[in-house]
Amino acid sequence: MPGGRRNAASRSGQSKFQANFYVSSNIGIRSNSGEGTAGNGADDKKSEHYGMKALAPKHVPIPVVPVDGHLTFEVLSLVVSIIAASLQMLNLYRTVWWLPHSYNNYSMNFYLIDPYLLVFIIIMIARQFIYSLLHRIIDVSSPVRLLPNAQKIMRVTLLIIVINILCWCLYHLAERHNSMKIFYLCYPSLSIYFVMFGINAAPFFDISAPLYGNDEKKTKFPMDKPLHNCSLNASAIRAEVSTLRTDFNWRLKRALFASSSSAYICGIAPIIFAPQHLHFNIPWVVQYAILFWLERVIAHFSYAYPVRYCDVLHRAALHLGRWVKIENRNSHTYAQVWNDSILWRHGSVVRHNKEIYRSEGFCTVAEPGNSNHSRFYDLFRNPTILLCSVLGLQLLLVCAQLLILLCTTDWYQVLSMTLLLVINYYTLFKVTRDYLICWKIYHAEQIIQDKSQMTANSTIQ
């Protein structure tokens, strides 16, 4: 019967599709296109090889973007912190020395400033620069075989010296001031430090201290910079994403702690130890401390996440892909069981933990329902969004300072806000440059990815 012949042909086509589907699963590729191809063994191998290559996203090389070295950044941070602390002292201890009958010969009442507080502030903001300078000297002068021991001895010696000086300053401050002021000076920084880093002295001196050990650093993080491996192995891609996500969070904690501790020491500590009889503009000094803290946060973010680092995260995100949960599904939706060793094409539908998901991205190896993988893909599939947010915050900060500067009339306020603006202009330049470079590059990369996706879809069909 004609009907019987149609059913037989249908069964034959279905078995042929299942055979081709099995071959595709062995090479790590699956698709829900529902179409099979017939041909000899050589053609199948060529198609399989092309299928593997077609799932690899096309990356656009990033040009060389100048970045500040570690020692250069520490020098700039030290200079900026000294200027900020001096300006906050000026906001508190200013005088009217220009009046004809004034008894002040200087612009500040220096005798009201506690010298032990000054030593405490200088040591806290200079410790990272001193460590970086000594680290560089040891790297240049010490033999290679003695380098690890020399660095450990230097770190322990410097830690003992710094702790002794800080304890000496705190002892004399406790004799002159209320014990609650000592508590306000030490407790916030110490509590945040131990919560973030635990008992680890490395972040106290070096904000760019490597997260990984020497063996793992040689393979994944040479020169303290992560590398991306364009792998077609699903497990390797997920392991790389996990490593990069851990490193990103570690850099985030270091940047937040370094910027917050610097702003607290330079902006809040002078307010805590101001004499009770001293009259000053409380809203102004608090506003100045907040503006300086925002400037430090953006500066540390710009240093911790340069363009090349963001590009590594972006490339890993393209290989990772994302699964979107299908809410309004019907009972006839065909879904395969998710396999963690397979690279899934765009638009594939899988079943995992009694839920149905559809893949998004050029290829997908993420685990369905894994929030960490989804956040990683959303954040780094286009790093321009992240850089645009940082640039927007920096522009708002500069505009707010310009508005404040236009509304101020006191000489010390004009001086402090002007110098803070000059500092922010340098950070604004770097963030704007990084954003423009990334915008042009990833716009071109998106065009290439779209063409590659169309080519791959037409080849499959």
N, C-alpha and C positions, 0 to 999 in steps of 0.2 A: 504494500500500500504506500501511496505517496507520503502519508503522514508518518508511517513507520520509518521511511528513509530519512525524513527530516529529523526525527528523534535520534536516529543513529548518528547522523552528521553532527547533531548538537552534542551528543555524548563524546564523539571523537574530538570535536573542537575543545570541549571542556578538559578532556584528559591531556590534550596537547598543551593547553594553557597552564595546567597544573605542573606539567613537566618543565616547561619554561620557567614557571614561577619557582620551582625547586632549585633550578640552576642559578637563578638570580639570588636566591636566599643564601646559597653557598658562598657567593662572592661578596656578600654583605650589602646587597641592594634589594629593596623591595618597593613596589609601586602598586597603587590601587587603580591603575589605569584600566585593568580588565581586558587587555589585549595581548595576544601572543604572537610571536613571529616564527615563521618557518624558514629553515635554511640548513646548510650543511654545518659541520663542526667548526670549520675555519671562520665562517661568518658569525657563529655564536660567540666564539672567543673574541673576535674583533668587537662585536657589540657589547660584550661584557666588559672588555677593557675600556671602551669608550664610555660605558655607563659609569665606571669607577671614576674616570677623569672628569666626566660631566658633573659629578656631584661635588667636585672641589671648587669652592668659590674663587673668583678671580680677584687678586689683591693688587692694588695700585701702590707702587713704592712711595715712601714718604721722603721728601727732600731733607737735607741736613739743616736742622733748625738750631741756631746757637742757644745754648743753655748755660746757666751759671754752674760752675763747678762747686763741689762741696765746700772747699775752703773759701771761695769767693762769696758763696751765699752766707756763710757764717760771719765773714767780715762785714757784709752789708747788714746782716741782722744785728750785729753788735753795735754798729754805728747808729742804726735806726733806733735801737733800744736806748742807747745813751741819750740821743736827742729827745726821745719821748719822755724819759725820766727827768731830764733837765727841764723840759717845758712844763711838766706837771709840777715840779718844784717851783717854777716861776709862777704858775697859776696859784700856788698856795702862799708863797712867801714874797710876793712882789712888794715893791715900795714905791713911793712918790718922790724919788730922789731929785727930780727936776724942779720941784718947788723951791722958791728962794729961801724960805725959812725951814726947810726940811733938815732933820738931823741925820738923814741917811746919805751915805756917799756911794752906795751901790744899788743896783736894781733889785736885789734880793736881800732879805734878812738872813744872812748865812749863819748867824749865831743860833737861830732857832732850829736849824737842821741837825738832826742827830747824826754824828759822824759814823757810829756803828751801823746805823741803818744804811748809810751810803755804801759802806764796805760790803754789807750784806747784799745790796742790790747789784753792785758791780760784780761781785763773785758769781751771783746767780745768772746774770746775763752774759758773762764772759767765759763761763766754764766750757761751753761747747766750742767756742773759738779756740781756747787754749788746748783743748783735747784734739781738735782737728789739726792745729799747727804742730803739736808734738807728734801726732800720728803721721803726718806728712814727713817730718824730719826723720823719724825712725824708719819709715819706708825707704827713704833715700839713702840713709847712712848705714843701716844695719845689714849684715849678710842675710841671704835668703834663709839659711838653716837656723839662724838665731832670731828671725823676725817674729814668729808667734810668741816666743818667750819674752822678747823685748816689749811687745805690745801689751802682754798681760802684766808685766812688771810696771810699765808706765801707767796703765789703767788703775791698778791697785794703789800705786803711790799717789797718783793725782786724786783718787777718791778719798784717801786718808787725809791729804792736805786740805781738800775742799771741805770735807766734813768737819775737820778741826777748826778751820776758820769760821765756818758758819755757826758752830756751837759756841765759839768764843764771842761772836757778835750777839748771839741770842742771850748769852749769859749777861753781858753788859746791858742789853736792852731790857732784860727782865729786872735789873736793878733800878733802872730809870723809869720804867713804864709799868702800867697795869698788866697783870698776867693774862688778862683776856685779850689784850692786843697781841701778845705773843701767840696765843691760840689762833686768833684770826689770821695771823701772818703765815703760820705753818700748816694748820690743819687742812685747809682746802686743797692745797697743792699735794700734800702727802697722801691724803685719802684718795684723790683722783689718780695719783701715780700708782699706788698699790692696787687699786681696782683695775686699772688698765693693763699694767705690766707685771704686777706681782713683785717678787723679790728678784729683780733683774736690774743691774746697774748700767747696762749698755744704753738704754734710751735716755738715762739721765745726762749722758755726755754726748751721745751721737744720735741725732734724729734719723739718720739714714743707715743705722746699723742693720746688717743683713738679717733676714728672718730665719734663714736656713743654715744648716751646718755646712762644713767645708766640702764634704763629698757631694752633697746635693747641689750646692752652689756652683760647683764646677760644671755640672751638666745642664742646669736649668737657669742659673743666674750668674753667668760670667760678668765680671765688672759691675756686679750689683744691679744688672739690668736683665729683665726677663726676656726670654726668646720664645718665638712661636714656631711650632712644628706643624706644617701643613700635612697632617696625617689623615688617612682614610680609615683608621681604626677607631671605632666608636668608643671603646673603653679608654684609649689613650687621649681622645679629645676631652672626655669628661674628667679624666684625671688632671689634664692641663688646666681646664676651667676651674677645678677645685683649688689648684695651686695658685692660680692668678687671683681668684676671689679672696683667698686667705691673705695674699700679699697686699691686695687693694685695701682690705679692712685694716691690716697692720699699718700701712702708710696713713690711712685716715686717722687712726688713733694717735699716731706720733704727731701728725700735723695739728690735730686739735689740742693735744697736750702742750706742745711747744708754743703754739700761738697763745693759748689761754694762760699758761704760766708766765710768759713774757709780759702779756698785758696786765696780769695781776700784780707782778712784782713792780713794774714801771708805773702803772696807773693807780692801783688800789693801795699798795703798801704805803706810799707817802701820805695818803689820806688817813690811813689808820693811825699813824704816828704823828699826826699834826697836833700841836698843843691845843688844849681845850679853850684857851683864851684867844686863839687865832680866829679871825673872821675872814672868811673867803666865800666865793660864789660856789655853793654846793652843786647846783644843777650844771654849772659849766664844767667842773672837774669830773663829775660823773659822766657827762656827755663826752668829754675828751677821752676818758678811759674806754668807753664803749666804741668810739670811732677808731681808736688805736687798736683795739682788739679785732675789729672787723678787718682792718688793714692787714694785720698779722695773719689772720686766718686765710685771706685770699692769697697773700704772698707765699705762705707755706703750702697751700694747695697747688699753686702754680709751680712750685719747686718739686713737690712730691709726685705730680702727675704731668710730666712733660708730654709733648706731642707723640714722640716715639713710643712711650709707655702706653698711652691711650690707644695707639694704633695696634699694639700687641693685643690688648684686650678686645679691640674691635674685630681683629682677625679671628680670635678664638670664638667670639660670639657668632660670627658668620658660620663657622663650622658647627657650633652647638645647635642653633635653631631654637624653635619654640613649639610647644603644643598648646592648642586652644581647645578648651573644653566645649563640646557640642551640647547645648542645653536642650533645644527643641529637636530631638531626634525621633525618628519613627522606627518601628520594629523591623523594617526591611533594609535599614542601613547596613551595608556590608562593611565589617571592620575586622581587621586581622588582630591577632594577639601580639602585643608589643614585645619585641625581642631586643635586649640590651646590646647585642653584637651587630646590629644592622644599621646602616645609614638609610634613613627614610627620605624619599623624595618629597618635594613640595606638594601639598594637598593629600598626602596619605592619611587614611583614617584607621585608627587602631583602638583596641580595647585594653584598658589597664585598670585594675582595681574596680571593676564593675562600672567604669565610666568610659565614654567615647571621646576621643580627641582627634583633632585634625592638625596636621603639621603646617607650620609657617616657616619661611626661610628657604634658602637655596637647598640646603639639606638639613636634616634634623637628627641629632643623636641624644638630645636631652631626655630626661626621664619625665614621662607625663605626670602632671600634678606636683612636680618638684618646684616649690616656690623660689628656691635659690637659683635654679637654672632660668626660670622665667624672669626674675629680676636682673640677672646678669645679661640676658639677651636684650631686654628692654632698655637697659642703661647704656650698653656699649654697641648695639647694632649701628648706632650713629653717634659717635663721640662729640659731634658738633652740638648736640643738645646739651650735653654736660658743660662744654666750654661756653656755650651761649648763656647758660644759667650763671656761671662764674662771671662772665663779662657783664651781664645785666646787673649783678650785685655790685660789681666794681663801679659801673657807671652811676648807679644810684648813690653809692657812697661818695663819689667825687661830686656829683650834683648837689647832694645834701651839704657837703662841706663848702662848696661855692656859695650856696644860699646862706649858710651860717656866716660865712665871711662877709657877705654883703650886708648882713644885718648887725654886725658887731662894730663897736666904736672904741672900745678899750684897747690900748696898745698891746697889752700882753695877750689878749684874745686874738688880735689880728696876727701877731707874730706866731703864736702856737698853731693856729689854723693854717697859716700860709706854709709853714714848714711841713705840716702833716700832708697838705695837698701836694707839695713837691715830691714827697715820698710816695704818695699814691699814684702820681703820674707815671713813675717807672713801672709799677706793677700793672697799671692800665695799658701801657705800651706792650708789655709782654703778653698779657692775656688777649689783647686785640690781635696781635700778630699771630698767635697760635690759632685763634678762632678763624681768621681769614684763610690761613693755610689749610686747615682741616675742612673748611666749608668747600673750597675749590676742589680739593682732592676727593672727598667723599661724594661730591656731586658727580664728578666724572666716574668714580667707581660704581655709583648706582646705575648710571647709564650702561656701563659694561655688564653689570650683573643682570640687568633687565634683558639685554641682548642675548647673554648666555642662557638665561632661563627660557627665552623664546626658542632658541636653537635646540636646547635639550628637550623641550616639550614637542617640537616638531619632529625630532629624531625618534622619540618614543612612539609618536602616533604613526 
